Amino acid sequence: MSIPIHTYDVVIVGAGLAGSTAARELEKAGKNVAVITKLHPLRSHSGAAQGGINAALSDEDSIELHEFDTVKGSDYLADQDVVELMCKEAPKTIRWAERMGAAFSRNKDGKIAQRPFGGQSSPRACYAKDRTGLTLLQTVYEQALRAGVKFWDEWYAADIIYKDGKVSGVVAFNIRNMEKAIFNAKAVMFATGGYARSFKINSNAHANTGDGLSIVARHGLPLEDMEFVQFHPSGLSGNGVLISEAARGEGGKLINSKGERFMDKYAPNKMELASRDVVSRAIMNEIREGRGVGPRKDAVYIDLTHLGKDLIMERLPELRDLAITFLGLDMIHEPILISATAHYSMGGIPVDIDGHARKNNSEFVEGFYAAGETSCSSVHGANRLGANSVLEALFFGRHVGQSILKDLDSLTLREADESDADTMIKEIETTLTRNGKYTVPELREKLQQSMTDNAGAFRTEELLAKQVKIVKDLRKQFHKGCRIDDKSKIFNTDLQEAIELGHMLDYSLFIVESALARKESRGAHFREDFDTRDDKNFLKHTMAYMDEDGEITLDYMDVTLGKHELKERTY
């Protein structure tokens, strides 16, 4: 059976804020755009963002303060030219979203309401109750549809078409019935989200399997700063479902088993509103030292009862519902149980300030772009500030869409043929026919548990070296002996999850190899055997490459510095 070839100006993989925003910009400019997404767009993980989107709007705030907080929060690994651009354009981005129809919460004077977030000098997180991401995603998706964007939802993008330094499309299959297709285009943009699902306790949606990262890496292209995985301080105990930083922004207090408000030991100035990596490690340290609470003693309390019913119902209604649903605890009347949860990916596909994907430190891949959490522009460096991710997705989605628009006339279309789908077809056939003693849930459980145990918020050389071996062994077990039971063509989720596990195993090796080589502590990467920041040897971005045998080699790239000078980071 022949494989259909669909031709577009631009193909975007991922329909969250970054992908849908870029698509809308290009379609409104008269370009023919396809968005390929394995979910319905409104189920994209952008919709799970609760707390807010940063912009310096108030008279007490400034763009320069937003820049400084972002650079400091990044532990000085962020590229300052990218930070400056994002922070400068943030107020315009908020107004642009508002004029498209985004309904933000308001102050009594009618201005957009803003709440405090961790590591920030001023309340600057604009919010829509505690459903900010969903509000923005609905707005952007509606406007993309209105512009005429073609969404191919429930299609799984399995590979890029990459030859002679140029990307000229993607190959994908229909999850409903295994129909295969080639999507030929002058330009391709990846907006495929993050990779925290490689950890056992995480806040990510089931679909956040980091596919885009390893699809790129399997072509010998680099991934940047993969060792920096953010652990959010407040996941619900036992399952990691997110309780937004908005809970602390509105005045939530962290309490241990002794009734102590313990953040005064770790961040006496900022307390619960220190940067996320600092608060997460503080929570985990309280638990490690025996001051945890709950039936398993693996959590701490966040107390919001002093806020009162009216404020909680006005600003945190979804968070209350989540705690009632998953813990049976009502934050209006009692403290709830939280602990750190794997949350966000600072690393990803390396791109420049305009979203062009890097081939190496000095060259770029023609016709290939990335934006949102799957990219690494490095606007977040070693640690992201809360409410900067929604800003990154919305702003860079639009900005990279405009960048593609400028480039399109100079890009040529390399016509695809059916052989471009060979790698995808082979992967599907191998996955369907491979028999062995291992199952996908079994291997995934081992990966997630071992990543949590050995490559989590606290790391050592011994644990990371152990984890490198575990991931390599799991990759061998997967490729030689992982079977699936469902051989059908209709909504074969067994097949999809097996392919996704292959991606998870690949990029997990990038995480641990990069972390093992970085012999310092910086931001979310905390080495107990090298517990201070080492600017002399490690003020640089990790650039990691995977060869055909699955071996990782590391290179490094300079950090773009600027007006914000290197300082010790304290809160």
N, C-alpha and C positions, 0 to 999 in steps of 0.2 A: 504493500500500500504506500502510495506516495505521501510525502509529508508536505502540508501546505506551507507556503512562505508568505507571511504578511509583511508589507513594507510600510514603514512610517519614517517621519523625520527624526523622531526621538522615541526611544523606549525607556520607561522608568520602571524599575522593580521596587515595589513597596508603595503602599497607599496611605501611610501615616501622614503626619503634618508635613514633613520634608518632601515626600514624593508627590502628594496631592497639590501642594503649593507650587512646586516647580512645574507640574503638569498644567496647572491653571494659567501660569504666566506664559508658557509657551503656546498653549492653545489660543489664548486671547490675542497673541501676536500673529495668529494665522498659521501656526505650524500644526502638523498632523501628529498627535501624541497618543501613545498607548501606555497604560499603566497595568503592569502584571502584578497580581497580588494573590497569595495563597489563602487570604481571608477576604470576607466582605470588607471594604474600606473602613466602615464604621466600627469594625472589631479590631482595627489596628491598635498597637499598644500605646500610641500617643494618647488615646482616649482614657488611659488609666492615670495620666498625670493629674494630680489632685490640687496641689497647693497654690501654684501661681506661675507667672511669667514676668521676669525682671525687666524693669525700665526705670531710668532716673527721671521721674516726672515731677516730683515735689520740689518746692523752693528750698527745702532743707537738704536735698540730695543734689548730686551732680554726676555728669557722665564720667568725669575723671575719678570720682570716688568709686563708681561702679567698676571702672577699669582696674583701679588699685585693689579692690576687694577680690576681683576675679583672679588677678595675677598672684596676690597673696594666697588666696584659697588654693591655687594650682601648685603651691609650694615652688613657685618661680619656674615651673617647667612649661607654662603656656607660652605660645608665640605671641609677643605683645602687639605685633601689627594686626593680627587676626582679632585679638581681644579689643583693640581700639576700634576697629571697624564695627564689630558686633554691638559694643556698648554705645557707640555714637548713633547707630541706626536703630537702637532699641525703641526710643520714644516714637519714631516714625512707624515702626513695625506694629506697635500697639494701636496707633491711630488707624493704620491701614486695616488691621483686623476688625477694629470697631466699626469702621465704615462699611465693611463687607457684611456686618450683621452680628458680630460676636457680642453677646450680652454680658458685660462685666458687672460685678457687684459695685455698688456706689456708696460714697459717703453721704452724710446728710446735706452737704452743699452741692451734691450732684456730680462730683468728680469721681473718677475711677478709684475704687478703694484699693489700698496697698497694705500689706502686712509684713512684719519683720520675718526674715529668714536667717539661717545660720551663716556666720562669717561676714555679715553685711553691716555697713556703717549706718544704714538708714532703712526704714520700711520701704521696699521697692518692688515687692512681689504683687503685681496686679492679679486679681483673682475673680473667679466666678464661683462663689461659695467654695466647696471643695471638689468641684468638677471642672476645673479650668481646661484640662486637656480635651475632655469630651466636647465642651462648648466650642473650642477652637477647631477641633477636628470636624464637627458637624458643619460649621460655617464654611471651612475651606472645601470640604467635599461637595457641599451644595453648589458652591461657586465654580468648582471644577466641572461638575456636571452641567451647570448652566452654560459654561463656555464651550462644551461639546467634547470634553475629554472622554476617550474610550477606555473604560475599566474592564480588564479581563480578570474578574475575580474568581477565586478557586482554581487558579492556574498556578502551577509550581515551576518557578524559574530554576532550571537545573544546571545551566552552564552559560558562559558567555562565548561569543564567537570572537576569538582573539588570534590574529595572525599578523606577522610582520609588524609588531608594535602598534597595531590598531584594533580596537574593538568595533565590530560592525553589527552587533545585535545580540540576542539571547535565544536560547532554545528552552522550551517549556512543555509541560504536559498538563492536561486537564485532569484535575483530581477526581472529577465526577465519573469519568469513563476511560481515562488513560489515553485520550486522543493527544497526539503529539503535534507540535507546530514550531516553526522557526519565525522569529520576529526580527526582520532585517531593518537596520536603521543607520543613519549617519552618526548618531550619538546615543550613548546608553548612560543612564544615571542609576546608581544603586542607592536605595534608601531603605535598607532591609533591617534596620534596628540593631539591638544590642545582643549580648551573649551571656547574661548572668545565669541562664538556665544550666550552665555547666556546674553550678553549685547546688547542693541539696536543698538548703533553705534559701529561697530567692523570691523576689517580688515580681518576677517577670511572667508574662502570659505564656501559655503552653506553646505558642507559636514562635517564641523568641529563641530560636535555635541557632542564630548566627550564620545562617547558610551563606549569605553574601560574602562573608570573610573568607571562608575556605574555598568557595568557588574561585575567588580571585587568587588565593594563595596556591591553588593547585596548578595555576599557569605560571608559577615561578615569580609572581609579583609580590611585593613586600606588604607586610602588616606592621603598623607602627604602635609602639608603646602599649603592647598587649598586656604587660604585667600590671597595669593600673586598673583594677576593678574596684568600684566603689561599693562599700557596705553601708547601707542606709541604717541609721540608728534605730528606727522604729518599724519593725515588721511585727505583726501579731505573733505571739509566742506559739511555736510549734509548726507554723506553716509559712511564715514570712509575708503574708498578705500585707500590703503597705498601709501604714498609718502615716499620712503625710506629715512633712515638716511643719505644715500649717498648725498641727496640734501643739508643737513647741512654740511656733511663732505667735500663737494666741495666748501663750502663758503656761503651757503644760510643764509640770515639774517632774523630774526623774528621781525616784526614791528606791533605796535598796532595802534589804531585809531588816536592817537595823532602824529603819525609819529615817535614814539620813538622805538629805538632798546632796548627792555625792559629787555633782559636777564642780563644786567649789574646790575640790582637790585637783581637778584636771584643767579647768579653764575658768579661773576665778573672775575674770572680767566679763566674759561672754556667757558663762554658765551653759545652759541648755542650747544656746544659740552660737556655740563655737562651730567650726566647720565640721562637716559630716564625718570625716575620717577620725577626728579627735573624739567626737561624742560616741561613735561606734566602738572605738577601742576602749573608751572609759566604761561603757556598758559591759563589754565582754570581760574586761578586767575585774569588775565587781563580781561577775558570775564566776570567773576562774578562781577568785580568792575566797569564794564561799559565801558571798553576800547576795546570791540570787534568790528569787522568789518564785512562787508557783509550785505546782505539784512535782515538777522535775527540777526545781531550783535553777532553771536555765533562762530566767527572764528577770526584768526589773519592772517596777511600776511606773507608768506615766499617769500623773494625777491631774485631772481637768475639772474636778468637782467644784472648785472655787470659781470657775467661770460662770456657772449657773446655766439653767436649762435654756433660757432665751438666747444667749450668745451661742451656745453649742448648736441649737436648732437652726440658728440663722447662718452660721459660718462653717459648721462641721457636721452637717446632718449625715452625709455618706459615711464618714469615719465612725460615727456612733452606730450606724446600721451594721457596718462590717464587724465591729467588736461584739455586738449582740449576736450576729449570725455565727461567727466563728468561735467565740469564746464564751458566749452567754453572759457577758458583762456589759453593763450600761454605764458609759462614762459620765452621765449626768449624776449618778448616785455613788459610783465607786471607781477606784483606780483600775486601769486595765493593764494586761501583761504584754510587754514588748521585749524584743531583742533584735540585735543587728541582723540584717538580711542582705544577701547579695542583690545588687540593685542596678548598677549602671556601669557602662563600659567607656572609659576615657580613651582607650585605644581603638584602632580600627584601620580602615583603608586610608593610607596617607594621601592627603590632598593639599594643594596650595590654597591661598586665600580665596580663589575663585572656583574651587571645587574640582580642578583638574587632578586626576589620579596619577600618582607617581609610579614610574617604572623603577626608579632608584633615586638616590639623593639629588641627581642633577637632571634626569630626563623624565618626561611624562608620556603616558599612554595616549595615543591619539584617539579622540572620540569617546573617552571614558571619564565619568564624573562620579562623585559620591557626595552625599549630604546627610545630616542628621546623625544619629548615634552610631551608625555603621561606619561613618567617616572619622578621620582624625586630622583636623585642621591645625592643630592642637590648641583649640580655644580653651580647653579645660586643664591642660597639663596633667599633673599627677593627682588632681582631686577637683571635682566639679562642685561649684556652689549650687545649692538648691534654687530652682526656678530659672537657672540658666539653660537647662536642657530644652525646655519648651521654647525659649527664646531662640536657641541655636537652631532647632528644627524649623521653626517658622521663618526666621530671618534667612538662614542659609538655604532653605528650600527655595525661597523666592530669589535670593541672590544668585544661586547656582543656576536656577532656571534662566535668569537674565544673562548669565555668563555663557550658557549653551547657545542662547539666541544670538549672541554676538559672534560666536564661533561657527555657526551652522553653514554660512555661505562659503567658508574656507574648507569645510569638510566634504570629502567625497564619499559616495556610497559604494562600498565593495559588495557586489551582489552575492548573496548567500546561495548555497546549494545544499542538497539533502545530506551530503557527507558531514556538514557542520553539526548534525544531530547525532553523529556516531557515538560520541562519548556518553551522551545522555542515554541512548538506547542500550549501550553496553552496561551502564550502571544499573539500569532498570532490570535488564535480563539477568545480570549476575545476582542482584538482590532477590529476585523471584526464585531463582533456581538453586542458589547456594544452600546446602544442607550442612548442619553441624549441631553441636550440643549447646550452643549459646543462644539466648534470646535477647531481643532488644531491651526489654525492661530490666533484665538481669545486668547487662553490661552498662546500661545508663545509670542504674542505681549505684554500681561500683564506681563509675566515673564521678558522679555527683557527690557521693559520700567522701571519696578520697580527696577530691578537690577541696571540699569544705575542711577536712581534717588537716591537709598538708599545704594548702595554698590559699588559705583564707585571710582573715584580717591580721593574723600574727604568723610570721614566716621565719624559717631558719634554713640554713644551707642543707642540713641533714634531711629535713622534711621535704624541701623542694627537690633534692636529688632523688629521694624516694618516690616522689610523685612523677618525675620524669620517667622513671622506669615503669611505674604503674600505667601511665598513659600509653607508653610504647607497647606494653604487653596487651593492653585492652585493644589497641589498634590492630595488633596481630590477630587476636581472638576474633575481632569483628570481621576482618577481611578474609580470614580462613574458615571461620566456622560459625557465623551468625545466621540463623535461619529465621524465616517468617512463615507463619502458618496459612495466611490468606494469600491465595494465588489469583484472586479475581481481578476484574478490571473496574468494578464499580466502587467508588469511594474506598479505595484500598488504603486505609490509614496505617495498616501494618507496614506497607511498602514505604509510605511517606515518612513514618517515624524511623525506619531503618536508615533511609537516606539522610535524614536530619541528624541521627546519631553519628553517622560518618563525619558530618561537618563538625559536630561538637567535639569529637575526638581530635580532629585536626587542629582546631584553633585552641583547644585546651593545652596542646603541646607547645604552641606559641606562648601562651600565658606563663607556663611553668619554666620553660627554657629562658625566657626573657627575665623572669623574676629571679631565677638562680644566678644569672650573670650580673644583675644590678645589686652590687654589694654596698647598699646604703638604705636608709629609710627616707622616703619622700612621699608626702601625701598619703594616698591609699595603700601604697606599698610599704609595709612596715616589717623590717628585718630585725628580729630580736638579737641577732648576732652582729648586726651593724646598725645600731639604733639611732644614728645621727645622719643628717643630710651631708653629702659629700659633693660640694659644687666643683671641686678641683677635678674629680674623676668622672662624675656622673651628671653634670649639667648638660645633658644631651638626650636626644630622642633615640629610642631603640628602633632599628629597622631590621625586621626578621624575615628570612626567606626559607621556603621549604623546597627540597629537591624531590626528584621522582621517587626516591626511596623513603620519603617521609622524614629525612634528617633536616634539622633546623640549623641555619647559619645566621650569625648576628653581625650587623653593622650599626653604625651610629650616625646621627645627623645633628648639626648644630641647632640650638634653641635660638629663636629670634628674640633678642633682648630689646629694651627700650628705655623709657624714662623712669620706670619703676625699678629702683635698684634692689639688688639682692639683700635680703635681711633675714634674720631669724624669724620664724613664723610662730607667734604666740597669740593666745586668745584669753 
